[in-house]
Amino acid sequence: FAPPRSPPRLSEASSEVLASQYVKIRDSVRARCAQAGGDTAQVVPITVRQLEALVRLSESLAKMRLSATVAAEDVAEALRLFKVSTMAASETDATNGQDLLQQSAAGPDRDAYARCESFLRSRLPPGSACNKPRLLEEAVGAGMNANIVARVVRAFCQRGEFVEKNSGRVLKRIK
C-alpha cells in the first residue's frame, strides 16, 4: 500500500518532450493529409484534450513507480500507447474504414480482400452469430486464402463490425 502523497509533476525536460512530440504528430498528420489530397484545414489529428490525456497518463506511469516527478521514459511510454491506439484508429478512419493491409495490397490481393469481405458479409448477416472455425473453413472451401480471411475478420473486429465471443470461438456481426 502506497501512502497518499501529491501527484507526480512534469519536469521541465518531460514537458518539452511532450510539447515537441505534440507538434510533431500534428505536423506529420497534416502533411500526410496534404499528400493524400485532403483538406488540411479540416484535419484535427491530436487535440489539446488528447495532450491533457497524455499528461495524465504520464503522471499515472510516474505514480506507478512511486516517483514525485514524471521522467522522460514515462512520457515516451504514454506517447507509444497513444500512437498504438489513437493514431492507428485515426489511420483506419482516414482510409474510410479500410484495413491498412487491404489498402496497400496489390491488384490480385485487393480483389481477394474484396471477395472475402463480400463472402463474410453475405454469410453472416447483421445480428447473427457463427462458429468462427466453421466460418473460416467455409471461406477456405470457397477458394479463399486462409491468411486473407483471418486478416479480414481481424479488420472487421477492429472496425466494430464483428465481435469475438467465447474466447474467439464465436463471431457475431454487429453492423
PyMOL commands that set and color helices and strands:
alter all, ss='L'
color gray80, all
select helices_A, chain A and resi 12-35+40-42+48-64+72-94+100-103+107-123+132-141+146-159
alter helices_A, ss='H'
color red, helices_A
select strands_A, chain A and resi 9-10+69-70+129-131+162-165+170-173
alter strands_A, ss='S'
color yellow, strands_A
deselect
rebuild
show_as cartoon
